[in-house]
Amino acid sequence: MTKGMVITAEALGFIFVEVGMTQLELARDGVISPQMELVAQHEGVEAEFIQQGVAGGTIVIPANTNHTGLVPRGIGQGLKTKVNANIGTSSDFGNVDTEREKLRVAIDSGADAVMDLSTGGDISAIRRAIIASSSLPIGTVPIYQAGIEAIARHGAIVKMTVDELFAVIEEQARDGVDFITVHCGVTQSAIACLKQQGRVTDVVSRGGAFLIGWMLHNERENPLYEYYDRLLELARQFDVTLSLGDGMRPGSLADATDRAQVEELLTAGELVNRAHQAGVQVMVEGPGHLPLNQVETNVRLEKAICKNAPFYVLGPLVTDVGAGYDHITGAIGGAIAAAAGTDFLCYVTPAEHLSLPDPEDVRQGVIASRIAAHAGDIVKGVKGASEWDREMSVARKRLDWEEQARLALDPERSRQVHHRHASAGAACSMCGEFCAMELVGEYLGVSMPRSGF
């Protein structure tokens, strides 16, 4: 151990009590931290593999030194594709209780991380309650709170000061936020590309819109880009992982992979290098809305430009007309993205584009994205992915319904559907006495031990 690091063990695993180094700096020094050990156990890989990935910037472990009770997750190359669930209030609805319930549902449904995107109510109190209640990594978008506080303080987002923005970032870091979305690549150059492009849906990123309005009104560069070193200092102090936001992401298929989007990505590549030089963990966010034939292209672009930094995508949604079912359109794009090398899927719920999601929307969004992530993991050859499917197939052959439920992504749903219509035999009510596997098993003289619930 170096630089006076002190480590202790707690019931939920290991946490830092005092630390002077980030996970990236520790890994570069050849140290396997307790967080790396826990991630290795979760992934079923050697701890040295995690340490080397973190050291090379291809794996991040969002683990704020102030987030007690955290069970860390690794995100990146060679690991299971992770799923994030967005929760949070709006100016119209929500409070601490509604968001705690969404958090509970997200955890129970198997999410790997949760982002609090609250824009209504007591934002700080809601965030602190979520962090205190969560063993999962928590992310935020600090510009939301900074912009809303600027409205309360000055009457307009565009009157926000640079110091006020960084005060919010520091507050959230001190609270224990593990990763933050920061739209550092929304530069004056990117805005120029946006103006020249002529988009159908312009900008759909709320954080991007806040910053663009501020930049145009004040005729200044993006403070998150101009003062990036200041941001890096804060991130390093608390080991907050930076998630370089995609403020220019396309909000429609018509705008996919255009000049504004690519210009922001090029800037992200520069900022990834600077973060690594400062010892700060970093990942990169991506689109958005993409036609099927552009999904893999976007993954390859990010990986090439950003030196294989972990890639975090919203969906992506592969059609614009799936309103009410966008968890499905997002899962289709997410599966292709995961198979192509995407590391982190931000779920999309059925409520996307229509309303604030409720707990049931959260559940459906998490499950849909978990299916997409797992489908991608099979293609990527992630340890245990194909084996899981084979176990399910064996259970189906045996007509072992309890084992099928146990192996299902959503065991409770599996049991509910199986019990919906009673069957007189061992097979389910889809085929009843004409179950193909049961019949062929009898023809071939294959013994098939069976069990019901």
N, C-alpha and C positions, 0 to 999 in steps of 0.2 A: 504493500500500500504506500501511496505517496502523498505528499503535500498535506499531511496531518488529517487524512480521512479517518473518520470514526464511524463504525457500522454496528448496528444492533439488530437482533431478530425479534419479530413480533408474531402474534398469532397468525396473521394472514400472510406471512412471508417476511422478507427482509426489507427494511426501509433505511434511508439515510437519516441519521440524527444530525450530523454535521458534515458538510462536504465542501471542498474547494474546487472540485472538478466535475465536468459534465460526463455523461456516459461516453460521448465521443472521445473526450480527452483520456478517460480511463482506458478505453479500448485501445487507443493508439499507444498507450504506455504498456500494453500487454496485460492489463488488469482485467480479470473476469469478475465483474461486480455481482452482488446478489441479484440485482435485476436481470442481468444477463443469464444467470443460472436459472432463474424462474422462467424466463422466456424459453430457454432451451428445454426445460422440462415440459412446458406446455406444447412445444412444437415436436418433441420427440427427437431432438437432434443434439449433437455435442455442443457443449458450452463454447468451445473454441470456434465453432462455426459462427455462432452469434457474435462473439467478440470480434472476429475478423470482418464480419459484415458491417458492424457498427463502426469499426475503425475505418473501413473503406467508404462509408457514407451510403451504402446500399441498403442498410437496415437502420431504422430508428426505434428507440424505446421511449415513447413519451412518458416521462416520469418526473413531474415537478417535485423538488425536494420538500415542498410544503404540503403535498397531498398524502396525508396519513391514511393508512388502510388500503392503499392502492395495490392491486395485483397487476403487475405490468404486462403489457402486450408488445410483441415485436411486430413491426410492419416493414416489409421489404422483400428483397430478392431471396428466393429459396424457402420462404415461409408460407404458411397458409394465407390465402387472400382474406383480409380482414373486412369487417362490415361496421360502418358507423351509422348511428341513428341520430337524426336531428330532432331536438325537442325545443321547447321555449314558448313564452307568451308572445302575444301580439298586442298592439294598441287597443284591440277590440275584446280580447278574451285571454283568460289564464291567470293563475296565481301560483304560489308555492305548492299548494296541494295538488293542483292539476299536473304540474311538472314532475313532482315526486312520483305520481302514479304512472306517468309516461316513462319515467326512468325505470321504475319497477318492471313494467311490461317489456321495455327494451332489454333489460338484463335477463329476464325470464325467457325471452325469445331467442337469446343467444347472440346479441350484439357484442362487438369487441370494444367499442368506444361510443361515447355519446357527446354530441355538441349541444350546448345551451345557446340558442340563438334568440334569447328573450329581448323584446323591444317594448314591453309594456309592464306596468307595475313597478315594484321595487326590484330593479334588475340586479343590484348587488346582493340583496338578501336572497333572491331566488338562486343565483349562482352559488352562493355559499352553502345553501341548503342542499343543492344537488351534489356539490363536491363532497360534503360531509356524508352524504348518503350513498356515494358511489365507490365501488371497488374497481370500476372500469376507468380508463383514462378519460378525462373531460377536456373538451375543446370549446373555444369561444371565438367570436369575431369582435374584437375590442372596438372597432370603429362604430359599431351599432350604439354602444353605450355612450361613447364620446360624442357622437352626433346628436343623440337624444338629449344629453346633458347640455350641449351647446344651444339647442333650441330653448331649453328651460332657462339657461343663463343669459343668452344673448338674443334670443328670438329667431335664430337661424343657424343651420348647420355650417354655412359658409363663414360664420364668424368664430368658429372654433379656433383656438390657438394651438400651436404645435405643442406647447407645454401641457395643455389640457389633454391632448390626445395621448401623449406619453405618460401622463399621470394615470390615465385609465389602464393602459397596458401594464404599468407597474402594479396598480391595485389588483388586477386580475392575476398577475404572476404571483404576488404575495398571497393571494387567496388559495393558490394551489392548482391553477389551471395548467394542464399538462401540455396542450398544444394550442396555438392560436393561428387563425387565418389572418394573414396580413397581405393586402393587395399592393405589394411594393412595386409590381411591374406595370401598374397603371400610370404610365409616365406621359409627359407632354408629347413625346414621340408617338406613343400608342394612340393618344387622342387624335393626333393628326391623321394617322392611318384610319381611325374610325370615321372621321369626317370625310375622307376621300373615298372610303369604301361604299357608303350608301347601303346601310343594313335595313332589313325588314323589321327586326325587333330591337335595334339599337343596343342598349345595355340592359341586361336582366339581373345583373349582380347588384344587390342592394348596397353592399359595401363599396363596390366599384362606383355606383351612382353617387354615393355620398362624397367620395373623393374627387370624382370628376367635377361635380358642382363646385366644390371648394377650390379646386385648381383653376377652373375657368374664371370664377368670381375674383379670386385673389391674384390671378396671373402669375402663379408660382408653380414650382415643381411639386410633385407628390412628396409630402414630408416623410413618408415611410421609405421612400427611395433616397431623398436628399439626406436624411439623417439615419440611414441604415446602420451605421456603426453604433449609434446610440441604441437602436433596437437590439443589435447583437449583444451589447453589454448587458441589457436587461435579461435577454434570453439566457445568456450564459450564467448570470448570477443565480437563477432559479432552475436551470436546466429545462427551460421551456422549449419544446420543439416548434420551430417555425414551419407553418404550412403556407407556402407562397400561393396566395389566392389567385383565382382566374377571373379578375374583374371584367375582362373582355371576352368571357366565354360566350359562345353562340346560344341564343335563346330560341333558335329555330333552325331547321335543317338548311334553310336558304342561306344562313349566315355562317355555316360550318367551315372551319379551317380557312378563314379569310385573313387578310393582312393584319388587322388589329389583334386578332387572337395570336397569330404567330409572332408578332412583334413583342407582345407581352411574354411569350414563352422564351424568346431569345434573351430578354432581360432577366427572366428567372434563372436561366443558365448561368449568367454572370453572378447573380446573387447567391446561388448555391455554392459556387466556388468561394465567395467571400465568407459565407457562413462556416464552411468547413475550415477555412483558415483561422477563424475566430474560435474554433472548438464548439460550435453550435450545431445541434442536430437540425436537419431540414428535410422537408418533403415538398412536392410540387403538386398543385391542384390542376385538374383538367376539366374539359367540357363534360357535360352540358348536353346539347342536342347535336347528334351526328347521324348521318345516314350509315347504314350497315357497312358500306364499302370504305368508309373513312375511319372507322374505329381503330383498327389495327395500325393504320398510318399515324394516327395521333399518338398512340402508345409508343411507337418506334421513334417518332420525333422527340417526345419528351425524354426518352431514355438516352437518345444520342446527344441532345443538346444539354441535358442536365446530368450527364455522367452517371446514369443509372440510379439517380436519387429516387426514393420511393415515390410512386405515382398514385394520386388520390383523385378519383373521378366521381362526378355526380351523375349517376346512371351508368353510361350516358343513355339518353332517351333516343330511340331510333325512329320515331315518328312523332309528329306534332298533334295527332288526332286521337290520342288515347286517353283523353280527359276522363277521370274516374277510374281508369285502369292503368295509370302511369307506373304503378309498381311492376306491372308486367312489361311495359315498353322499356322501363329502366333495367329490368332483369335480363331482357334479351341483349341489350347493349352491354350490360355488366358482365355477362358470361363471355362475350366475345373479347371484351377488354381484359378480363382476368386471364383468359387463355393466351392473350397476346403479351402478357407480362405486367398488367396493372396489379398493384399491391394492396389497394385500399379502395373499397366501394362505399360511397355515401349513398345510403338507401334513398329510394323515392317511394312515397306512399300513394295510395289511391287518391288522396286529397291534393296532390301536387297540382298547382295552377288554379285550384278551386277554393280551398279554405285551409284554416289551421287544422293540422291533423289531430285526431283524438286518439285515445289509447288503442282502439282497435285498428286504426290506420297505422299506428306505430308497429303493432304486432305483424300486420300483413306486409308492411314495408321491410321489416327485418327479415322475415322468413323468405320473401322473394329474393332479396339480395344475398341471403345465405345460400340459396339454391344456385344463384348465378356464380357466387364465389367458389362453391364446391365444384360446379361443372368446369370452371376454369382450372381449379387445382388438379383435376384428373388429367387434363391436357398437359399441364406444366409438370406433372410427375411428382407433385408434392407428397411427401411421405405419409402413407396411410389413407390417401384419398381413394384410390382404386380399391384398396382392401375393404374399405367401408361398404362400397357398392357390392362387392362380391359377397360379403356377409349378408347383406339384405337379400340378394338373389337366392342364396342358400336357404334363408328363412322362408322365402316365398315358395320355393320348391317343396319345402317340408310342410307348407300350410301352417306355419308356426306364427300365429297372429300376435302373440305377446312379444316375441322376439322382433317381429317386424315393427311393432310400435316402439319398442325400445331403440331400434336403430333409426327410426324416422327423424327427420329434422324437427318435426313438431309432433312428439309422441301423443299429446293429448288430442290433437286433431285427428291423428290416425285412429285412435280408439273410438272417438265419437263417430267417425264416418263408418267404420267397420260395424258398429252396433246399430247403425241407422235402420237397416232392414235385416231381420233375422233370417238365417239360413238353416235348413233342416240338416245339412251335412257339414263336413269339415271345411268345405270351400266357402268362399264369400258369396253373397247374394247376386253378384254380377253374372256368374255362370251356374251357380247352384250345383245340381247333380251332373252338369255337363262341363265341369272344370277340366280344361285341356291337360293340365299337368297331372291331375288326379287320374284321368282316363289313361293317358300314355304310361303313367307309372304302373297301372294295373296291367296294361298290355305287355309291358316290358318285364313285368314281374319285379319291379323295384319297390322295396319296402320304403314307406314314407311315414315315419312317426309324426303324429299330428297332435296339436294341442289347441284348445280354445282359450278364452280369457277365463 
